[in-house]
């Protein structure tokens, strides 16, 4: 005897409803990141390659732990903060929060300040010509005051360096071009924001043969936060809160593993 219509509904409609509910609960996050080719963190420029870079893979892991998927969107660095504020993207990773947080959410501590324990440690490292290392190391802030320092165009920490009295050259599209400028004495130093201080040591040794060096101490130590559009945060608060916690608890260890993977693939 064939099943009745009510039985058919129970056996077919319920699984369908469960699938729809699962799809509704899943979240997608439009992650904006730079168009600059900055290996091993970000690979490619306008498009997203199959191996997108260590930072993109880390953020994909972070989202997956919250039941979400990343939709990567590439924009010039200088446009990222405005894009997340205006809702053209849902999130971005940056070190310097905007002065106005009305349109952007990031993890806050008990005092209402950005919480570094729920972000990635980020170090502003200074590079100079080898001949200038001793002078620059004695008092780095004094040495750099009034000197021309190269940074990648659009980076958020450039304002901090200007406040410290440096003359900022932000015309280069990536750190590699700034290192060329430094080698040719067109600038006096290069500032780069890194997740571990020695991330670019191999590149310097390989491509500049001892002409350029990294100063031992970071000029600044900050956190790299996942900054989220406020409307997106309000609609996905549990998932975003979980992402922030995962990034603080696991981000540094996982990024180290991913960086080694990309180094081995070179």
Secondary structure by P-SEA (a helix, b strand, c coil): ccccaaaaaaacaaaaaaaaaaaaabbbbbbbbbcccccccccccccccccccaaaaaaaaaaaaacbbbbcccccccaaaaaaaaccccccccccccccccccccccccccccccccccbbbbcccccccaaaaaaaccccccccbbbbbcccccaaaaaaaaccccccccccaaaaaaaaaaccccbbbbbccccccaaaaaaacccccbbbbccccbbbbbcccccaaaaaacaaaaaaaaaaaaacaaaaaaaaaaaaaaac
